[in-house]
């Protein structure tokens, strides 16, 4: 894309694991510079690398780095690792010769080359190290079909604006090589989360992601063709009427075209039946599809939250719905990197209620103060369940943590022990209740 648009490639921060014989030199000539995964216990390496970044910033060289510090195996954004970000901010404070702008970039796939290895790693297998032998073996992938890749640019972030919010007098302060102002860490953390929020704000809702949202919301990852068309249409209407962000893009395919495309890509299989064909994601395909659902689940967070509230509660007041939303929103905001305040999320909930009520998926009483779910077992209830499913696993994770803490009592577990017990509990839940759920 850079070449096609006549742009100079940036200097790209790459993990030292990619510095393979022959390949490493080619990547370096293409703009890569290699860094270790951790700088701990090596002050000299950290100082030299920091000075290198400072020189690049001083010369106005464009830098590219991956703020998550590694590839997400689940499709959700990972918590930011802000080391490179902090070096860039510190370099700017030392030089201040020209403004710095951060350009968030979203990259969306319809089929991952390394999907099966991600599945193995989620199931506990160790990550395979990069090697020349592995590279040669992987050349066969060129014969396979992996669909389209979409690259979207998020809202740019000016570093000056972030610093103005955290330290209005930062221009009058002198910052030396080893200085660390009291506001520095908060500013870097805020910047890191803004970058991830703006990446999510430029998401692409492709046909595979829409298929995943519906198929994974069914008990056996199978659904009748007419029902699948109806649910795909609901998600598309939601994107049009309740847009997440102006920069979010979406497929222009019709529901029927999406189904045909999913079959051609091998994501779903058609089972012929006299009463009506059934489309299903069999075996590991369902687990692999969760990656693409997770890519875009934040886009539908508000409507999924409303649906979740009514899955196990027959009737709920609008006031209670808003109160619960405000209570859980800090957790959702942190995990899904949502851009709204609590008040704005409450407004999104109101919009979601209106959308669902218009389509008969929920009932609103005459004075608008109470909402209720439709009768169990009907099409409307099934549709509500499909909309809720993308957030259900998130709340299951929260519940696992709370249940483990409640069982063991306060002051008993270290954070590491809590993680281990939660991991074991989640594994057991997946074995007992999911078709296959390593995530």
C-alpha positions, 0 to 999 in steps of 0.5 A: 500500500505504501508503494502503491501510494508513493510513500516512503516505508517507515523504520519498523520495530521488529522482534529479534526472533525475526532476525533470521539468516538471509531473511534478517538482512532483507528485512533490515534493508526494507526498514526493519530494526530489531529489538529484544522482547525485554530490556530488563537487567540490561541498562546499557542495551536500554540506553543505546536503544533509547538513543537510537530512537531519539536520533530517529525522532530528531531526524523526522523519520517515520516509525512503525511499531506494534503497541500490543507487543505481540500477536493477539491469539484471540482477535481482541486487542491486547493490553498495550506494552508502552515501552516504544511509546515511552521512548518516543515521548521521551525523545520528543521531550528532549528534542522538540524540534518538530511535532509528533503525530501517532497514526493508528492503523487497523488491519483486518483479515478474512482468513489467517495464515497462522490460524491453526497455530494460534488454536494450538497455542490457545490450547496450551501448545508452545509457540514454534520458533521462527526458522528458515526451515519453517519459512521454506515449509510455509511456501505452500500457503501461496496456493491457498485462498486467504481472502482480502486484507483491509487496512484502515487508518484511525483518527490521528493523535497529536502528542502535543494535545495529549501532553497539554492535557496532562501537563499544561506547562510541559513546554516550559519544563526542561527534560534531560536524558534521564528525567521522568516528570511525575506526569510522564507515566500517566500521559504515556498510559493515556496515549497507549489506550487512545491509540488502541481505542482509535484502532478499534474505531477504524475496524472493518466488519467483513463478511467472515466477521458477520458470519462468525457473530451469527454462527457462534451464537447458535448452540451447535454452530449450525443454523438454517439458511433463512434464519442466517440471512435474517440475523445477518441482516439485523447486524447490517442494519445495526451497523447502518443505524447505530454506527460505532464510529464514522471510520468503521467500514463494512462489507457491501455484500448482501446476506445471501452473498455473504453466505456464498462467500463463506462457503467458497472460503471454506468457513461454513458447510452446507448440509442439504435438507428437504425442509431447508438447508443448514449452514454449519461451522464444523470442528475447529472452524467454529473456534477459528471463527471466534478470532474474527468475531472478536475483531469486531465484538466491540462494535456491537458492545451496547446492543450485546449488553442489552441482550445479555441483560434479558437472556436470564431476566424476563423483565427489567426497568430502563433505569435498572438497565442503565445503572447496571450498564454504568457499573460494568462499563469500566470493565468493558471499556478496559477490555474492549478499548471502548471510546465512550464515557459512562454517560455516553455508553448509557446513551448507546444503551438507549439507542440499542433498546430502541433498535431492538424494540423496533424489530420486535426482539424486545418489548417496551411497555407503554410508558417506556419505563420497562423492557422485557424479553419475548416468549422463550423458544420463539424466533425473537428470543433466538435472535436476542440470544445470538446478539448476546453471545459475543459478550457472554464469554467476557462476562463468564471470564469476570464471573470465573474471577469473582467465583474463585475469589469468593471461594478462597476468601480475602488475603489468601491468593497471590495474583499468580495463583489467582490466574492459575486457578481461573485458567484451570476453572475456565478449562473445565468449563470449556470441557463441560459446556462448549463444543470447543473453547480454548479461548 
